[in-house]
Amino acid sequence: MPATVHPFPNFKPNEDAERLRKAMKGLGTDEKVLTEIAGTRTRQQLIEVALAYKTQFGQDLIEDLRSETSGNYRVALLARFTHPITYDAQSLREAIKGLGTDEKELIEILSTRTNEEIKGIRAEYHRLFNRDLEKDIIGDTSGHFRRLLVSLVQGNRDESTQVDIAAATADAEALYKAGEGRWGTDESKFNQILVSRSVAHLRVTFEEYTKIAKHDILVAIAREFSGDIKDGMLAVATSIIHLPTFFAERLYKSMKGLGTDDKTLVRIVVTRADIDMSEIKEAFNTKYGKSLGSFISGDTSGDYEKLLLRLIA
């Protein structure tokens, strides 16, 4: 199984809710219990625990966790107990609001979610903030990068698994002619093909592109684009070629050098533990020659470190 967190056997949400209540009431907090439950139940199970908690005790588990914990440990805990669609909507709002925009967070989320998930995120974004996600993106970005994000936020990628080899080859030729095969770059053609075609189709297209150009599509994008649109196109292409490698690269960049991008670290570990974290760990080890766990241990500490390591175990 590609996930590192699996449905907990003999799951009893009422019992988990009671344990969490005991761990937080009175003086002090038993973080060991919080970490054990948050790190060994799936997000769906944790949502059931939160409902059981409110049903039994008439209090909101998220608010109790918020008041009883702190720092990045609190951020990671709250994320585990939040519905995935709600969490993505909240993350996108955080990436947009205030001064500056976290372009890499926007592209990470929008380029790796399914059509159904993106449509759910748009609806949840409006419910939570009474704002339109597409309009907010348009207001905070510009140029070809804005067009790429607007295309992605439609959630309208072809999701079929059948591939027409001739059509894929034609798209490879069109990409070459739109970039390396001409003076200047036709950004709209890249946008059209990379955002609308199916993952299966694009993987064949990229293979055909390598035959034409004698190097892969990532080299071509790096040569033809710059700035945010380059980062955006590279993210889309990398996630299509091998999604675990895309997340491995994001995790590495969140921890390398001075300081840690804890926001990105938490988001990826929390969201992928139930999906494909085993494959991300393998891709990380292959690409960087060190384990993801060793990087996390070197960049985090205390209960925060324990929870992240539990989630990727």
C-alpha positions as CSV (number, residue, x, y, z in Angstrom):
1,M,0.0,0.0,0.0
2,P,1.4,3.4,-0.9
3,A,0.0,5.1,2.2
4,T,1.8,5.2,5.5
5,V,-1.4,5.7,7.6
6,H,-4.0,3.0,7.1
7,P,-7.5,2.6,8.5
8,F,-7.1,1.7,12.2
9,P,-8.4,-1.8,13.0
10,N,-11.2,-2.1,15.5
11,F,-11.7,1.7,15.2
12,K,-13.9,3.1,18.0
13,P,-14.4,6.9,17.6
14,N,-16.2,7.3,20.9
15,E,-13.3,5.7,22.8
16,D,-10.8,7.9,20.9
17,A,-12.8,10.9,21.7
18,E,-12.8,10.0,25.4
19,R,-9.1,9.5,25.4
20,L,-8.5,12.9,23.8
21,R,-10.8,14.5,26.3
22,K,-8.9,13.0,29.2
23,A,-5.6,14.0,27.6
24,M,-6.5,17.6,27.5
25,K,-8.7,18.4,30.5
26,G,-7.2,19.6,33.8
27,L,-3.7,20.8,34.2
28,G,-1.3,19.9,31.4
29,T,-1.8,18.0,28.2
30,D,-0.8,14.4,27.4
31,E,0.7,15.0,24.0
32,K,1.6,11.3,23.7
33,V,-2.1,10.4,23.4
34,L,-2.7,13.2,20.9
35,T,0.2,12.1,18.7
36,E,-0.7,8.4,18.9
37,I,-4.3,9.0,17.7
38,A,-3.5,11.7,15.1
39,G,-0.7,9.7,13.8
40,T,-2.4,6.3,13.5
41,R,-5.9,7.0,12.3
42,T,-6.8,8.1,8.8
43,R,-8.1,11.6,8.3
44,Q,-11.5,10.2,7.6
45,Q,-11.4,8.4,10.9
46,L,-10.2,11.5,12.7
47,I,-13.1,13.4,11.3
48,E,-15.4,10.8,12.9
49,V,-13.5,11.2,16.2
50,A,-14.1,15.0,16.1
51,L,-17.8,14.4,15.5
52,A,-17.9,11.9,18.4
53,Y,-16.1,14.4,20.6
54,K,-18.6,17.1,19.9
55,T,-21.5,14.7,20.4
56,Q,-20.3,13.5,23.7
57,F,-18.8,16.6,25.3
58,G,-20.6,19.5,23.5
59,Q,-17.2,21.0,22.7
60,D,-15.3,21.4,19.4
61,L,-12.3,19.2,19.3
62,I,-10.4,21.6,16.9
63,E,-10.9,24.5,19.4
64,D,-9.8,22.4,22.3
65,L,-6.7,21.3,20.4
66,R,-6.0,24.9,19.5
67,S,-6.1,26.0,23.1
68,E,-4.1,23.1,24.5
69,T,-1.2,22.9,22.0
70,S,1.1,25.4,20.3
71,G,3.5,26.0,17.5
72,N,3.9,23.7,14.5
73,Y,2.7,20.8,16.5
74,R,-0.6,22.5,16.9
75,V,-0.7,23.3,13.1
76,A,0.0,19.6,12.2
77,L,-2.6,18.3,14.7
78,L,-5.3,20.7,13.5
79,A,-4.6,19.7,9.9
80,R,-5.0,16.0,10.7
81,F,-8.5,16.6,12.2
82,T,-9.7,18.9,9.3
83,H,-11.5,17.5,6.3
84,P,-9.1,17.4,3.3
85,I,-11.3,19.7,1.1
86,T,-11.7,22.2,4.0
87,Y,-7.9,22.1,4.6
88,D,-7.1,22.7,1.0
89,A,-9.5,25.6,0.8
90,Q,-8.0,27.1,4.0
91,S,-4.5,26.6,2.6
92,L,-5.3,28.4,-0.6
93,R,-6.8,31.3,1.3
94,E,-3.7,31.6,3.4
95,A,-1.6,31.5,0.2
96,I,-3.6,34.4,-1.3
97,K,-4.6,36.8,1.5
98,G,-2.4,39.5,2.9
99,L,0.8,40.9,1.5
100,G,2.4,38.7,-1.1
101,T,1.2,35.5,-2.6
102,D,2.6,31.9,-2.1
103,E,2.6,31.0,-5.7
104,K,4.3,27.6,-5.1
105,E,1.5,26.6,-2.7
106,L,-1.2,27.6,-5.2
107,I,0.4,25.5,-8.0
108,E,1.1,22.6,-5.7
109,I,-2.5,22.2,-4.6
110,L,-4.2,23.0,-7.9
111,S,-1.9,20.8,-10.0
112,T,-2.2,17.7,-7.8
113,R,-5.9,17.4,-7.1
114,T,-8.5,15.6,-9.1
115,N,-11.3,17.4,-11.0
116,E,-13.8,16.4,-8.3
117,E,-11.5,17.6,-5.5
118,I,-10.9,21.0,-7.2
119,K,-14.6,21.6,-7.6
120,G,-15.1,20.7,-4.0
121,I,-12.4,23.0,-2.9
122,R,-14.0,25.9,-4.9
123,A,-17.3,25.3,-3.2
124,E,-15.8,25.0,0.2
125,Y,-13.7,28.2,-0.3
126,H,-16.9,30.1,-1.1
127,R,-18.7,28.6,1.9
128,L,-15.9,29.4,4.3
129,F,-14.9,32.8,3.1
130,N,-17.8,34.0,1.0
131,R,-15.3,34.6,-1.8
132,D,-14.7,33.2,-5.3
133,L,-11.5,31.3,-5.6
134,E,-11.0,32.1,-9.3
135,K,-11.5,35.8,-8.7
136,D,-9.1,35.8,-5.8
137,I,-6.5,34.1,-8.0
138,I,-7.0,36.6,-10.8
139,G,-6.7,39.4,-8.4
140,D,-3.4,38.1,-6.9
141,T,-1.5,36.8,-10.0
142,S,-0.7,38.1,-13.5
143,G,0.3,37.1,-17.0
144,H,0.8,33.6,-18.2
145,F,1.0,32.3,-14.6
146,R,-2.5,33.6,-13.9
147,R,-3.8,31.9,-17.0
148,L,-2.3,28.6,-15.9
149,L,-3.9,28.8,-12.5
150,V,-7.3,29.9,-13.9
151,S,-7.1,26.9,-16.3
152,L,-6.2,24.5,-13.4
153,V,-8.9,25.8,-11.1
154,Q,-11.6,24.8,-13.6
155,G,-11.1,21.2,-12.6
156,N,-11.7,20.1,-16.2
157,R,-8.7,17.9,-17.1
158,D,-9.5,14.8,-19.2
159,E,-9.4,11.9,-16.7
160,S,-9.6,9.0,-19.2
161,T,-7.0,6.3,-19.2
162,Q,-7.1,5.4,-22.9
163,V,-4.3,6.9,-25.0
164,D,-4.5,7.7,-28.7
165,I,-0.8,7.4,-29.7
166,A,-1.2,9.4,-32.8
167,A,-2.8,12.3,-30.9
168,A,-0.1,12.1,-28.2
169,T,2.6,12.3,-30.9
170,A,0.8,15.3,-32.5
171,D,0.8,17.1,-29.1
172,A,4.5,16.4,-28.7
173,E,5.1,17.9,-32.1
174,A,2.9,20.9,-31.2
175,L,4.8,21.5,-28.0
176,Y,8.1,21.4,-29.8
177,K,6.9,23.8,-32.4
178,A,5.5,26.1,-29.7
179,G,8.8,26.3,-27.9
180,E,12.2,25.0,-29.0
181,G,11.2,24.7,-32.6
182,R,10.5,28.4,-33.1
183,W,11.8,31.9,-32.1
184,G,10.0,32.8,-28.9
185,T,7.5,30.7,-27.0
186,D,3.8,30.1,-27.6
187,E,2.8,29.9,-23.9
188,S,-0.8,29.4,-24.6
189,K,-0.1,26.1,-26.5
190,F,1.8,24.7,-23.5
191,N,-1.0,25.8,-21.3
192,Q,-3.7,24.2,-23.5
193,I,-2.0,20.9,-23.7
194,L,-0.6,20.5,-20.2
195,V,-3.8,21.5,-18.4
196,S,-6.5,19.8,-20.5
197,R,-5.0,16.4,-21.5
198,S,-5.2,13.3,-19.4
199,V,-2.2,12.2,-17.3
200,A,-2.0,9.0,-19.3
201,H,-2.0,10.9,-22.6
202,L,0.6,13.4,-21.4
203,R,3.0,10.7,-20.2
204,V,3.1,9.3,-23.7
205,T,3.3,12.9,-25.2
206,F,6.4,13.5,-23.0
207,E,8.0,10.3,-24.2
208,E,7.4,11.3,-27.8
209,Y,8.7,14.8,-27.0
210,T,12.0,13.3,-25.8
211,K,12.4,11.4,-29.1
212,I,11.9,14.7,-31.1
213,A,14.0,17.0,-28.9
214,K,16.6,14.5,-27.6
215,H,15.9,15.7,-24.1
216,D,12.9,15.6,-21.8
217,I,10.0,18.1,-21.4
218,L,11.4,19.5,-18.1
219,V,14.6,20.6,-19.9
220,A,12.5,22.3,-22.6
221,I,10.3,24.1,-20.0
222,A,13.3,25.3,-18.1
223,R,14.8,26.7,-21.3
224,E,11.6,28.3,-22.6
225,F,10.1,29.9,-19.5
226,S,11.1,32.0,-16.6
227,G,9.8,33.1,-13.2
228,D,6.4,31.9,-11.8
229,I,5.2,30.5,-15.1
230,K,8.3,28.3,-15.4
231,D,7.8,27.1,-11.8
232,G,4.1,26.5,-12.6
233,M,4.7,24.6,-15.8
234,L,7.5,22.5,-14.2
235,A,5.3,21.6,-11.3
236,V,2.5,20.5,-13.6
237,A,4.8,18.4,-15.8
238,T,6.7,16.9,-12.9
239,S,3.5,15.9,-11.1
240,I,2.3,14.2,-14.3
241,I,5.5,12.4,-14.9
242,H,5.7,11.0,-11.3
243,L,3.6,12.5,-8.6
244,P,5.7,11.1,-5.6
245,T,8.9,12.7,-7.1
246,F,7.1,16.1,-7.3
247,F,6.2,15.9,-3.6
248,A,9.7,14.6,-2.7
249,E,11.2,17.7,-4.3
250,R,8.8,20.0,-2.5
251,L,9.7,18.3,0.9
252,Y,13.4,18.6,0.2
253,K,13.2,22.3,-0.7
254,S,11.1,22.9,2.5
255,M,14.0,21.6,4.7
256,K,17.2,22.3,2.8
257,G,19.4,25.3,3.8
258,L,18.8,27.6,6.8
259,G,15.4,27.5,8.3
260,T,12.5,25.2,7.5
261,D,9.3,25.9,5.5
262,D,7.1,24.3,8.1
263,K,3.9,25.3,6.3
264,T,4.9,23.2,3.3
265,L,6.4,20.4,5.3
266,V,3.2,20.0,7.4
267,R,0.9,20.3,4.4
268,I,2.5,17.6,2.4
269,V,3.1,15.1,5.3
270,V,-0.5,15.6,6.5
271,T,-2.2,15.4,3.1
272,R,-0.2,12.5,1.6
273,A,0.2,10.2,4.6
274,D,-3.1,8.6,3.8
275,I,-2.4,8.4,0.0
276,D,1.1,7.8,-1.3
277,M,3.7,8.7,1.4
278,S,5.5,5.4,1.0
279,E,6.2,6.2,-2.6
280,I,7.2,9.7,-1.7
281,K,9.7,8.4,0.8
282,E,11.1,6.0,-1.8
283,A,11.4,8.9,-4.4
284,F,13.0,11.1,-1.8
285,N,15.6,8.5,-0.9
286,T,16.3,7.8,-4.6
287,K,16.7,11.4,-5.5
288,Y,18.7,12.7,-2.5
289,G,20.4,9.6,-1.1
290,K,19.0,10.2,2.4
291,S,15.8,9.2,4.0
292,L,12.9,11.6,4.5
293,G,12.8,10.7,8.2
294,S,16.5,11.7,8.7
295,F,15.7,15.1,7.1
296,I,12.7,15.6,9.3
297,S,14.6,14.7,12.4
298,G,17.3,17.2,11.5
299,D,14.9,20.0,11.0
300,T,12.2,19.5,13.7
301,S,12.0,18.6,17.4
302,G,9.8,17.6,20.2
303,D,6.2,16.6,19.8
304,Y,6.1,18.1,16.3
305,E,8.9,15.8,15.2
306,K,7.3,12.8,16.8
307,L,4.0,13.4,15.0
308,L,5.6,13.9,11.6
309,L,7.7,10.8,12.0
310,R,4.7,8.8,13.1
311,L,2.8,9.9,10.0
312,I,5.6,8.8,7.6
313,A,6.4,5.5,9.4
